[in-house]
Each structure stands twice: as C-alpha cells, then as structure tokens.
Amino acid sequence: MHFFQAMFIYNSEKVIKLVNSDLKDLPSEILNECPPEDLYLVKTAYSTENKFIITTDRKLLNDLENTRISVRLADEFMAEYCSR
C-alpha cells in the first residue's frame, strides 16, 4: 500500500467521508474568491470542522489566502508532518 493511502486515505482517524448532502453553502466572501473549477473542493473543506485543504495548486493557495479556509502546499505539509 502506498504511504499516502496508508497514512491518510484509509486511516479513519484522519479522514472523514462526505456526501453531497453534507456540503454547506459557501459564504459570499469565499465563493467570490473560489475558482469555479475548485468549487467542489472548497465546499468540501468548508463543510469540515478544520476547513483545511492540502494542494499542489499555488493559485488556489493565493485565491483563498484571505478566507476562512486554511490552504497548505502538499510538499510543505508532508515535510512538516513527516518530521514529527
């Protein structure tokens, strides 16, 4: 099994699964900053307690910089996570 799958995707202590009915509507201040192609991802993050996205997309990181969604670049997140 791949490291990422074992540590995150199949780890019920680290992952929650949502269905469409779990997703909350985004407030306008987030919706206005969200690229349309990332709407599904941002709605999913907003619907969780931590409101957190790990991505390789620097544009998304910049677009959501002043919102209530925390965005981290994947390489930075993994380096910090693995150093613990």
C-alpha positions in Angstrom: 0.0 0.0 0.0 1.3 3.5 -0.9 2.4 5.6 2.1 -0.2 8.3 1.4 -3.0 5.7 1.3 -1.9 4.0 4.5 -1.4 7.2 6.4 -4.4 9.2 5.3 -7.0 7.8 2.8 -7.6 4.5 4.6 -7.0 5.9 8.2 -10.4 6.5 9.8 -8.7 8.7 12.4 -7.5 11.1 9.8 -10.2 11.1 7.1 -13.9 11.8 7.0 -16.1 11.0 4.0 -18.8 13.4 2.9 -21.6 13.1 0.5 -23.3 15.9 -1.4 -26.0 16.4 1.3 -23.2 17.0 3.9 -21.8 20.0 2.0 -22.6 23.5 3.3 -23.2 26.6 1.1 -20.2 28.9 0.9 -20.5 32.4 2.2 -20.1 35.0 -0.5 -16.6 36.1 0.7 -15.3 32.6 0.0 -17.5 32.0 -3.1 -16.2 35.2 -4.7 -12.6 34.1 -4.3 -13.1 30.5 -5.3 -12.1 29.4 -8.8 -15.1 27.6 -10.4 -13.0 24.5 -11.1 -12.2 24.2 -7.4 -15.7 24.8 -6.1 -16.3 21.2 -5.1 -13.0 21.1 -3.2 -13.6 24.4 -1.3 -17.2 23.4 -0.4 -15.9 20.1 0.9 -13.2 21.8 3.0 -15.7 24.4 4.3 -18.1 21.7 5.4 -15.5 20.2 7.8 -14.5 21.3 11.3 -10.9 22.2 10.3 -11.7 23.9 6.9 -8.4 22.7 5.6 -7.1 21.9 2.0 -3.7 20.3 1.1 -2.9 21.1 -2.5 -0.2 21.5 -5.2 -2.1 24.4 -6.7 -0.4 27.7 -5.8 -3.2 29.7 -7.5 -5.7 28.1 -5.2 -3.5 28.9 -2.2 -3.3 32.5 -3.3 -7.0 32.8 -4.1 -8.1 31.6 -0.7 -5.4 33.4 1.3 -7.9 35.9 3.0 -10.7 33.4 3.7 -11.6 31.1 6.5 -10.2 28.1 4.5 -6.7 27.1 5.5 -4.7 26.0 2.5 -1.2 24.4 2.6 1.0 23.2 -0.2 1.4 19.4 -0.2 5.2 19.4 -0.2 5.4 21.7 2.8 2.7 19.9 4.7 4.3 16.5 4.1 7.8 17.7 5.1 6.4 19.1 8.4 4.2 16.1 9.0 7.0 13.6 8.4 9.4 15.5 10.6 7.3 14.9 13.7 
